[in-house]
Amino acid sequence: MVMGGFRLLLPCLVLTAPALAEPWDPEHLAAIEPRRYTAFRTAGPLVVDGSLDEPSWQHAPWTELFVDIEGDLEPAPRLRTRARMLWDEKHFYVAALLEEPHVWATLTERDAVIFHDNDFEVFIDPDWDTHNYYEYEVNAFGTEWDLLLVRPYRDGGPPVHAWDIPGLRTGVRVYGTINDPSDEDEGWSVEIAFPWEGMRRPSRTAVPPEDGDIWRVNFSRVQWQVEEAEDSLGYVKVPGEREDNWVWSPQGLINMHFPEQWGYVRFVAEEVSPGAEGGDFELPPEDGAIRLLREIYWRQRLRARKGLAYAAEPESLGLAPRTVDGFHWPPVIVAAEHGYEAWVEEAADLHGDGAVSRWLLTEDSRVRKVKRPRPPAPAAPAAP
């Protein structure tokens, strides 16, 4: 999705309902407001070494501190994590600083399942369609795992593990000593350069982004509790303790593969400078309609999990009447035994192009814009 020029192809629903690992609360998901960040252009070259000492990084604003993946359902993380973003003609740059008194890592083989260690993760959906999105993970050794998700796991995937981002560069710096229980560390930082060209083909997104374009992005930190190993130097996981999941923009459930819950990153052509800010900006006018359709998806999937038929009325899905700026209420839902469609009609021309549009949720599991010619104005009455 290119918001500056409204080149849009967006997320939707699948008609089948494969088993899901966990239920979710649509009201809680819908109540979460994804975070926003403005990514400025670099003011000079960056050396991707994890040190973050160039002026561009020093001037780039930090994100908010990471929170628990479920949002306010769980306590705030016990360790601080923050991220920064920049871009230029060739790369999207991401940096993060992770507070960690005991820096620990074990995995050294590329494309190992890195979240079995403590890690930092990046998720990118350039066009908002929840398909063909990217996942990237790295540990304190700098060991990487990058993969392409054709669709979210809830919609049948599959993940393409053999896919690597061409031209990817990563730097990691440890502030302390890795795998050494004899001292206390400050933490570690990571710096990643995602090449635009390496991400262009799977998503078919125009790159680099234009001034004002908005992508969906999120960051995750997986953190295990570790203790000193008894029979050797180093650490081991505390038995019986599950990992913590801390994120920039809360998901509302323990699942990063809900791309519609990721944060909004706006790319601007302005070079980063001292005092740069930009965490607040207006979203495109169709955002409310897209989120409404996604809420229909969540509720229809939960009905299917319970063995219920797809609903054809908003009230049957628990959707109370509401105002969606620029769109007519209610949404139209056409349900059948094995699937459904849902759409919302624009109440006015949002884009000034003289066409009437609707946002349609269809069996291809995406929300897409359908444009139709504007109906002709009624003829003037004949003169008496």
C-alpha positions in Angstrom: 0.0 0.0 0.0 1.3 3.4 -0.9 -0.6 5.8 1.1 0.8 9.0 -0.5 -0.9 8.1 -3.8 -3.4 5.6 -2.5 -2.1 2.6 -4.4 -4.0 0.1 -2.3 -4.5 -3.6 -2.1 -5.4 -4.7 1.4 -6.0 -7.5 3.9 -8.9 -9.9 3.9 -10.3 -13.2 5.1 -10.0 -16.8 4.3 -13.1 -18.8 4.0 -11.9 -22.0 5.6 -11.1 -22.1 9.4 -8.1 -24.3 10.2 -7.4 -25.0 13.8 -5.8 -22.1 15.6 -3.4 -22.2 18.5 -5.3 -19.8 20.7 -8.6 -17.9 20.8 -8.8 -14.2 20.9 -11.0 -11.4 22.1 -12.2 -9.3 19.2 -13.2 -6.4 21.5 -9.7 -6.3 23.1 -8.0 -6.5 19.7 -10.3 -3.7 18.3 -9.6 -1.5 21.3 -5.8 -1.5 20.7 -4.6 1.5 18.9 -1.4 0.6 16.9 1.6 2.8 17.6 2.9 5.2 15.0 6.4 6.3 14.0 7.9 8.7 11.5 11.0 7.4 9.7 13.3 10.2 8.5 15.9 9.9 5.8 19.5 9.5 6.8 21.7 12.6 7.0 24.8 10.7 5.9 26.1 7.2 5.4 25.6 4.5 8.0 28.2 1.8 8.9 26.1 -1.2 9.9 28.1 -2.4 12.9 25.6 -2.2 15.8 27.2 0.8 17.4 24.6 3.4 16.5 27.1 6.3 16.9 26.5 8.1 13.6 24.7 11.5 13.9 21.7 10.2 12.0 21.1 7.5 14.6 21.7 10.0 17.4 19.0 12.3 16.0 16.5 9.7 15.1 13.7 9.5 17.7 13.3 6.4 19.8 10.1 4.4 19.8 8.1 4.1 23.0 9.4 1.5 25.4 8.3 -2.0 24.5 5.3 -3.4 26.2 3.9 -6.9 26.8 2.6 -8.5 23.6 -0.9 -8.7 25.1 -1.0 -5.0 25.9 -2.3 -3.9 29.3 -3.5 -7.5 30.1 0.0 -8.2 31.5 2.6 -6.2 33.5 5.1 -4.0 31.9 8.4 -5.7 30.8 11.1 -5.9 33.5 13.8 -4.8 31.0 13.8 -1.8 28.7 13.8 -2.1 24.9 13.6 0.7 22.3 14.0 1.0 18.6 14.8 3.6 15.9 14.2 3.7 12.2 15.7 5.5 9.2 15.8 5.1 5.4 17.6 6.1 2.3 17.4 5.3 -1.4 18.7 1.7 -0.9 17.7 0.6 2.6 15.2 0.6 5.4 17.3 0.8 8.6 16.2 -0.5 12.0 18.2 -0.3 15.2 17.3 -1.4 18.7 18.8 -1.2 22.2 18.0 -4.1 24.6 18.8 -3.8 28.3 20.1 -7.1 29.5 22.2 -7.9 32.6 23.1 -11.4 31.4 23.6 -11.4 27.6 23.1 -15.0 26.4 23.0 -16.7 23.0 23.6 -20.2 21.7 22.6 -20.4 18.1 25.2 -19.8 15.4 23.6 -21.4 12.2 21.7 -19.1 9.9 18.0 -19.7 9.7 18.0 -21.6 12.9 14.8 -21.0 15.0 16.3 -17.9 16.7 13.5 -17.3 19.2 14.8 -20.4 21.1 17.4 -17.9 22.3 16.8 -14.3 23.5 16.3 -12.4 20.3 15.1 -9.2 18.5 12.5 -9.6 15.7 11.3 -7.4 12.9 8.0 -7.8 11.0 7.2 -5.9 7.8 4.1 -5.7 5.7 4.6 -3.0 3.1 1.2 -3.0 1.5 -1.1 -3.8 4.5 -2.6 -6.9 2.9 -1.4 -9.4 5.6 0.1 -11.6 2.9 3.6 -11.9 1.6 5.1 -10.2 4.7 8.6 -10.5 6.2 9.9 -11.9 9.5 13.4 -11.4 10.6 15.1 -12.6 13.9 18.6 -12.1 15.3 20.3 -13.1 18.5 23.3 -11.5 20.4 25.7 -13.5 18.3 24.3 -11.8 15.2 22.8 -15.1 13.9 20.0 -14.4 11.6 16.7 -16.0 10.5 14.7 -14.4 7.8 11.6 -15.8 6.2 8.6 -14.9 4.0 5.1 -15.6 5.1 2.8 -16.1 2.1 -0.2 -15.8 4.5 -0.5 -15.8 8.3 -0.4 -19.2 10.0 -4.0 -18.8 11.0 -4.9 -18.7 7.2 -2.8 -21.7 6.4 0.6 -20.1 5.8 2.9 -21.3 4.5 6.2 -19.9 5.8 9.0 -19.9 3.2 12.1 -20.7 5.3 14.4 -21.0 2.4 13.9 -17.4 1.3 16.7 -15.0 2.3 16.6 -11.2 1.9 19.1 -10.4 -0.8 21.7 -7.9 0.4 20.6 -8.0 4.0 23.2 -6.5 6.4 23.3 -6.8 10.2 25.6 -5.6 13.0 25.4 -6.5 16.7 27.3 -4.9 19.6 27.4 -6.4 23.2 27.8 -4.0 26.1 29.4 -6.5 28.4 30.5 -10.1 27.9 28.3 -12.6 26.3 27.6 -15.9 28.1 29.7 -14.9 31.1 27.8 -15.2 34.5 30.8 -13.7 36.4 29.8 -10.1 35.6 26.7 -8.0 34.9 26.2 -6.6 31.4 24.4 -3.5 30.2 22.8 -5.2 27.2 23.2 -5.3 23.4 22.3 -3.4 20.4 21.4 -4.4 16.8 21.5 -2.5 13.5 19.9 -3.9 10.4 19.8 -2.7 6.8 16.9 -4.1 4.8 17.5 -3.5 1.1 14.4 -2.2 -0.7 15.2 -4.3 -3.7 15.4 -7.4 -1.7 11.8 -6.9 -0.4 10.3 -5.6 -3.6 9.4 -8.8 -5.5 7.4 -10.8 -2.9 5.1 -8.0 -2.0 5.2 -6.2 -5.4 5.5 -2.9 -3.5 6.9 0.2 -5.1 10.3 0.9 -3.5 11.8 3.0 -2.1 8.7 4.5 -0.5 7.5 7.9 -1.5 7.2 10.8 0.9 4.3 10.1 3.2 3.9 6.4 2.4 2.9 4.2 5.4 3.9 0.6 6.0 2.8 -1.8 8.8 5.8 -2.8 11.0 6.3 -4.3 14.4 9.2 -5.4 16.6 9.3 -8.2 19.1 11.8 -9.2 21.8 11.7 -12.8 23.0 13.2 -13.0 26.5 13.9 -16.3 28.4 14.8 -16.5 32.1 18.3 -17.9 32.4 20.5 -19.0 35.3 24.2 -20.0 35.6 24.9 -23.5 34.5 26.2 -25.8 37.2 28.6 -27.9 35.2 30.1 -25.3 32.8 30.6 -21.6 32.2 27.6 -19.9 30.7 23.8 -20.0 31.2 20.9 -22.3 30.9 17.2 -21.6 30.7 15.3 -21.8 34.0 13.3 -25.0 33.9 9.6 -24.7 33.6 9.6 -21.0 32.8 8.2 -19.9 29.5 9.5 -17.0 27.5 8.4 -13.3 27.7 7.2 -11.6 24.6 7.7 -7.8 24.5 6.7 -5.7 21.5 6.8 -2.1 20.2 3.1 -2.0 19.3 0.8 -4.4 21.4 -0.8 -7.3 19.5 -3.6 -8.0 22.0 -2.7 -11.7 22.1 0.4 -13.9 22.1 0.8 -14.1 18.4 2.9 -11.8 16.2 1.2 -13.1 13.1 -1.7 -10.7 13.2 -0.2 -8.1 10.8 -3.3 -5.9 11.1 -2.2 -5.2 14.7 1.3 -3.9 13.8 2.3 -0.3 14.1 2.2 2.3 11.4 5.5 3.6 10.0 5.4 6.7 7.9 8.3 7.5 5.6 9.2 11.1 5.0 11.7 12.7 2.6 13.0 15.1 5.3 16.5 14.4 6.6 16.7 13.5 10.3 18.0 16.4 12.4 18.4 17.3 16.1 15.0 17.2 17.9 13.3 15.2 15.2 9.9 14.0 16.2 6.9 12.5 14.5 5.1 9.8 16.4 1.7 11.3 15.7 0.2 11.6 12.2 -3.1 11.2 10.5 -3.9 7.8 9.0 -5.6 7.5 5.6 -9.3 7.9 5.5 -10.0 4.3 4.6 -8.2 3.0 7.8 -11.5 2.8 9.8 -13.2 0.8 7.1 -10.3 -1.6 6.9 -10.3 -2.1 10.6 -14.0 -2.8 10.6 -13.6 -5.5 8.0 -10.8 -7.0 9.9 -13.0 -7.1 13.0 -15.6 -9.0 11.0 -12.9 -11.5 10.1 -12.0 -12.1 13.7 -15.6 -12.6 14.7 -16.4 -14.9 11.8 -13.4 -17.0 12.5 -14.4 -17.4 16.1 -17.9 -18.5 15.0 -16.3 -21.2 12.8 -14.1 -22.4 15.7 -17.3 -23.0 17.6 -18.9 -24.9 14.8 -21.4 -22.1 14.0 -22.4 -20.9 10.6 -21.0 -17.7 9.2 -23.2 -14.8 10.1 -24.9 -12.5 7.5 -25.9 -9.7 9.9 -23.6 -7.4 11.9 -25.7 -7.9 14.9 -25.2 -11.6 14.8 -21.5 -11.0 15.0 -21.9 -8.7 18.0 -21.2 -5.5 16.0 -23.2 -2.6 17.4 -24.0 0.3 15.1 -21.1 2.8 14.8 -19.9 5.7 12.8 -17.0 4.9 10.4 -15.9 8.2 8.9 -16.5 8.3 5.2 -18.4 5.0 5.0 -22.0 3.9 5.2 -23.2 1.7 8.1 -24.0 -1.2 8.1 -21.4 -3.2 6.3 -22.8 -5.7 3.8 -22.2 -9.4 4.6 -23.1 -12.2 2.3 -22.7 -15.6 4.0 -22.8 -19.1 2.7 -22.1 -22.5 4.2 -18.4 -22.5 3.4 -17.5 -18.8 3.1 -18.6 -15.2 3.1 -17.9 -11.8 1.7 -18.2 -8.5 3.5 -17.8 -4.9 2.3 -18.3 -1.3 3.2 -19.3 1.4 0.8 -17.8 4.8 0.7 -20.2 7.5 1.7 -18.3 10.0 -0.4 -15.4 10.0 -2.9 -12.4 9.9 -0.6 -9.8 10.4 -3.3 -11.2 13.0 -5.6 -11.0 10.7 -8.7 -14.7 10.8 -9.5 -15.3 7.1 -8.8 -17.4 5.3 -6.2 -15.4 2.7 -4.2 -16.0 0.0 -1.7 -13.7 -2.0 0.5 -14.3 -5.7 -0.1 -13.4 -8.6 2.0 -13.4 -11.7 -0.2 -12.4 -15.4 -0.3 -8.8 -14.6 -1.3 -8.2 -13.5 2.4 -7.5 -9.9 1.5 -9.3 -6.6 1.8 -9.2 -4.9 -1.5 -10.6 -1.7 -3.0 -13.2 -2.1 -5.8 -13.7 1.0 -7.9 -16.8 1.6 -10.0 -17.9 4.5 -12.2 -19.8 7.2 -10.3 -23.5 6.9 -11.2 -24.7 9.7 -13.5 -26.5 12.6 -11.9 -30.3 12.4 -12.3 -31.6 14.4 -15.3 -33.0 17.8 -14.6 -36.8 18.0 -14.8 -38.2 19.2 -18.1 -39.2 22.8 -18.2 -42.9 23.3 -18.0 
